[in-house]
Amino acid sequence: MAITAALVKELRERTGSGMMECKKALVETDGDVEAAIENMRKSGQAKAAKKAGRVAAEGLVVSEVSEDGSTAVILEVNCETDFVAKDDNFKSFVDAVAKRVLETDVADVEALLAMPLHAGEDTTVNEAREALISKIGENMNVRRFVRFENIVGVGRYLHGGRIGALVEIEAGNDDLNKDVAMHIAASNPVCISADQVDSAMVDKERDIFRTRAIESGKPENIVDKIVDGQVRKFLSEITLLGQSFVKDPDMTIEKLLAQSNAQVKRFVRYELGEGIEKKQENFADEVAAQAASAKA
């Protein structure tokens, strides 16, 4: 069967792949578009498997809120380079995944990958991810998400797609909610209040403060007071309510909320790639290795 330009165009529109790749796939299937799509999907899965071990610590952090304001999500999807994170195909995929999380009651990433990327369609989130890996040539992972349901008020803040914060606030308003979300993104609190801090963490810091005070020669009778003060300072620095508001350092978040009788119910903060061990490249060594390989 003759491989016409119309067939190539149809396959390109349906797969988003390059012209030569589409023509090759059609030649292999004697012009059968459906078979070509199936083979390209299988090829994409193979390419994705080969790239699965490559570190993906770039990407995007995004957030979505439902029209009625009752549901909100924050999501991180990773790729290998900042260049691909700016690619329209990658951004469209991330946005579609975020909307899928918003529209469903999906519980975890594994379940999310198995569901259709778009309602009413067959292609799953994972199949779309594998196809995008095949098209762009980088490893990609849907890493994590949090979904707030039945919320009474929400604030969100995104900083360049690299840091995102989502906060549920009772009795707040749009400006306050956004300010608190922005503060969370900037200041990275551990939890809302001091009573939520892990006691083991507090005990560890208390021991460190005590050791320092004794070694500095402070009188034994005032060591406890010094340590208590340092513990209070430590707790104020790591808890949302105790932190100084980034837009007004003379006011704590607790006082800011009190002005509106508002209360933070929960929050989450994502920083792109946090906790992912990135491969450290030495450019000079890499060039030398490539030169040696070329001579071999």
HUNORLIN-V30708 format. One record per residue. N is the residue number from 1. RES is the residue in three letters. PSI is psi in whole degrees, -180 to 180 (NA if undefined). BURIAL is # if it has 9 or more other ideal C-beta (glycine too) atoms within 8 Angstrom, else .. Layout:
N&RES&PSI&BURIAL / N&RES&PSI&BURIAL
//
This chain:
1&MET&136&. / 2&ALA&134&. / 3&ILE&100&# / 4&THR&163&. / 5&ALA&-32&. / 6&ALA&-39&. / 7&LEU&-44&# / 8&VAL&-42&# / 9&LYS&-43&. / 10&GLU&-44&# / 11&LEU&-38&# / 12&ARG&-43&# / 13&GLU&-33&. / 14&ARG&-23&. / 15&THR&-22&# / 16&GLY&10&. / 17&SER&170&# / 18&GLY&161&. / 19&MET&-46&. / 20&MET&-38&. / 21&GLU&-40&# / 22&CYS&-41&# / 23&LYS&-42&# / 24&LYS&-42&. / 25&ALA&-38&# / 26&LEU&-37&# / 27&VAL&-43&. / 28&GLU&-25&. / 29&THR&12&# / 30&ASP&41&. / 31&GLY&7&# / 32&ASP&105&. / 33&VAL&-44&# / 34&GLU&-42&. / 35&ALA&-37&. / 36&ALA&-41&# / 37&ILE&-43&# / 38&GLU&-44&. / 39&ASN&-38&# / 40&MET&-35&# / 41&ARG&-42&# / 42&LYS&-40&. / 43&SER&-39&# / 44&GLY&-39&# / 45&GLN&-39&# / 46&ALA&-43&. / 47&LYS&-39&# / 48&ALA&-39&# / 49&ALA&-40&. / 50&LYS&-32&. / 51&LYS&-3&# / 52&ALA&-28&. / 53&GLY&-6&. / 54&ARG&139&. / 55&VAL&127&# / 56&ALA&99&# / 57&ALA&-1&# / 58&GLU&-168&# / 59&GLY&-143&# / 60&LEU&144&# / 61&VAL&125&# / 62&VAL&165&# / 63&SER&146&# / 64&GLU&146&# / 65&VAL&137&# / 66&SER&159&# / 67&GLU&-36&. / 68&ASP&0&. / 69&GLY&11&# / 70&SER&-14&. / 71&THR&141&# / 72&ALA&149&# / 73&VAL&155&# / 74&ILE&139&# / 75&LEU&143&# / 76&GLU&127&# / 77&VAL&132&# / 78&ASN&151&# / 79&CYS&-175&# / 80&GLU&-32&# / 81&THR&155&. / 82&ASP&-30&. / 83&PHE&-48&. / 84&VAL&-32&# / 85&ALA&-23&# / 86&LYS&-4&. / 87&ASP&137&# / 88&ASP&-35&. / 89&ASN&-43&# / 90&PHE&-45&# / 91&LYS&-38&# / 92&SER&-39&. / 93&PHE&-46&# / 94&VAL&-45&# / 95&ASP&-40&# / 96&ALA&-40&# / 97&VAL&-43&# / 98&ALA&-42&# / 99&LYS&-35&# / 100&ARG&-42&# / 101&VAL&-41&# / 102&LEU&-38&# / 103&GLU&-15&. / 104&THR&176&. / 105&ASP&33&. / 106&VAL&138&# / 107&ALA&-31&. / 108&ASP&175&. / 109&VAL&-40&# / 110&GLU&-45&. / 111&ALA&-36&# / 112&LEU&-44&# / 113&LEU&-29&# / 114&ALA&-12&. / 115&MET&158&# / 116&PRO&140&# / 117&LEU&-38&# / 118&HIS&137&. / 119&ALA&134&. / 120&GLY&-3&. / 121&GLU&164&. / 122&ASP&-31&. / 123&THR&122&# / 124&THR&168&# / 125&VAL&-42&# / 126&ASN&-39&. / 127&GLU&-39&# / 128&ALA&-38&# / 129&ARG&-45&# / 130&GLU&-39&# / 131&ALA&-38&# / 132&LEU&-37&# / 133&ILE&-45&# / 134&SER&-40&# / 135&LYS&-45&# / 136&ILE&-33&# / 137&GLY&18&. / 138&GLU&150&# / 139&ASN&143&# / 140&MET&143&# / 141&ASN&135&. / 142&VAL&106&# / 143&ARG&-50&. / 144&ARG&160&. / 145&PHE&159&# / 146&VAL&139&. / 147&ARG&120&# / 148&PHE&127&# / 149&GLU&156&. / 150&ASN&43&. / 151&ILE&151&# / 152&VAL&-21&. / 153&GLY&143&# / 154&VAL&143&# / 155&GLY&144&# / 156&ARG&153&# / 157&TYR&133&# / 158&LEU&132&# / 159&HIS&97&. / 160&GLY&21&. / 161&GLY&5&# / 162&ARG&-29&. / 163&ILE&136&# / 164&GLY&147&# / 165&ALA&140&# / 166&LEU&130&# / 167&VAL&137&# / 168&GLU&126&# / 169&ILE&129&# / 170&GLU&134&# / 171&ALA&25&# / 172&GLY&-165&# / 173&ASN&172&. / 174&ASP&-46&. / 175&ASP&-45&. / 176&LEU&-46&# / 177&ASN&-43&# / 178&LYS&-40&# / 179&ASP&-41&# / 180&VAL&-40&# / 181&ALA&-42&# / 182&MET&-41&# / 183&HIS&-43&# / 184&ILE&-43&# / 185&ALA&-40&# / 186&ALA&-37&. / 187&SER&-12&# / 188&ASN&59&. / 189&PRO&152&# / 190&VAL&-40&. / 191&CYS&-177&# / 192&ILE&-52&# / 193&SER&167&# / 194&ALA&-33&. / 195&ASP&-7&. / 196&GLN&-7&. / 197&VAL&136&# / 198&ASP&126&. / 199&SER&-32&. / 200&ALA&-37&. / 201&MET&-43&. / 202&VAL&-44&# / 203&ASP&-39&. / 204&LYS&-46&. / 205&GLU&-39&# / 206&ARG&-42&# / 207&ASP&-41&. / 208&ILE&-46&. / 209&PHE&-41&# / 210&ARG&-45&# / 211&THR&-44&. / 212&ARG&-43&. / 213&ALA&-44&# / 214&ILE&-44&# / 215&GLU&-24&. / 216&SER&-3&. / 217&GLY&16&. / 218&LYS&143&# / 219&PRO&140&. / 220&GLU&-35&. / 221&ASN&-12&. / 222&ILE&0&. / 223&VAL&-44&# / 224&ASP&-41&. / 225&LYS&-41&. / 226&ILE&-46&# / 227&VAL&-43&# / 228&ASP&-42&. / 229&GLY&-40&. / 230&GLN&-35&# / 231&VAL&-43&# / 232&ARG&-42&. / 233&LYS&-42&. / 234&PHE&-46&# / 235&LEU&-37&# / 236&SER&-28&# / 237&GLU&-28&. / 238&ILE&-9&# / 239&THR&143&# / 240&LEU&-50&# / 241&LEU&-30&# / 242&GLY&-17&# / 243&GLN&150&# / 244&SER&134&# / 245&PHE&130&# / 246&VAL&-27&. / 247&LYS&-12&. / 248&ASP&87&. / 249&PRO&-16&. / 250&ASP&-5&. / 251&MET&134&. / 252&THR&162&# / 253&ILE&-35&# / 254&GLU&-44&. / 255&LYS&-37&. / 256&LEU&-46&# / 257&LEU&-38&# / 258&ALA&-29&. / 259&GLN&-26&. / 260&SER&9&# / 261&ASN&37&. / 262&ALA&160&# / 263&GLN&131&. / 264&VAL&126&# / 265&LYS&-39&. / 266&ARG&160&. / 267&PHE&161&# / 268&VAL&143&# / 269&ARG&128&# / 270&TYR&135&# / 271&GLU&127&# / 272&LEU&125&# / 273&GLY&3&# / 274&GLU&135&. / 275&GLY&-7&. / 276&ILE&125&# / 277&GLU&113&. / 278&LYS&140&. / 279&LYS&129&. / 280&GLN&117&. / 281&GLU&138&. / 282&ASN&111&. / 283&PHE&-42&. / 284&ALA&-43&. / 285&ASP&-38&. / 286&GLU&-43&# / 287&VAL&-42&. / 288&ALA&-41&. / 289&ALA&-40&. / 290&GLN&-38&. / 291&ALA&-42&. / 292&ALA&-38&. / 293&SER&-37&. / 294&ALA&-34&. / 295&LYS&-26&. / 296&ALA&NA&.
//
